[in-house]
Amino acid sequence: MPKSDLRIDILGTSFSITADEDPVYLGTLLNRYRQVIENTKKITGMEDPLKLSIIAGFLLCDDLQKLSDRNPRVRDALEAEQLTQELISRLDRALTLTIIPS
């Protein structure tokens, strides 16, 4: 799949990311995150962007955990992703240690 660029402008911060995902899907994720931020503002009354983003991330993790608790396939996929990330980190460290400058 070709890489897609997404411009993120949220909580007073703007930047672009590149991902191996469909642009429509990325836009859907960004809209969902904006909704979570807005709901978090309404619930907490907070305005601080850093605190809002942390609480919103925490709430999204809570949603994901509850989903994985109800669905073993989601839990298995999350565990597989975590193992894959750990393996990639180990490989990165090992490659960094074994590279000898010429």
C-alpha positions, 0 to 999 in steps of 0.5 A, a space after each residue: 500500500 502506498 504511503 499516505 500523508 495526514 495533516 494533524 491540527 489539534 490542541 494548538 499543535 500542527 504537524 504531518 505524519 506519513 503512514 501505510 494506511 488509506 487516507 480515508 481511514 487516517 481521516 476517520 481516526 483523526 476525527 474519532 480522536 477529535 471527538 474524544 478530545 471534545 468529550 474529554 473537555 466537556 467531561 473535565 472542563 480542562 483546557 490544558 492541551 497536554 492534560 487533555 491529550 493524556 486523558 483522551 489517550 488514557 480513555 482510548 486505552 480504556 476502551 481498547 482494554 475493555 474491547 480486548 477483554 470481551 473479544 479474545 481475537 482482539 486480545 490475541 492481536 494486541 499481544 502479537 503486536 506487543 511481541 512484534 514491537 519488542 522483537 523490532 526493538 531487540 533487533 534495532 539494539 542488536 544491529 546498532 551494537 554490531 555495526 562497525 564503522 569502516 
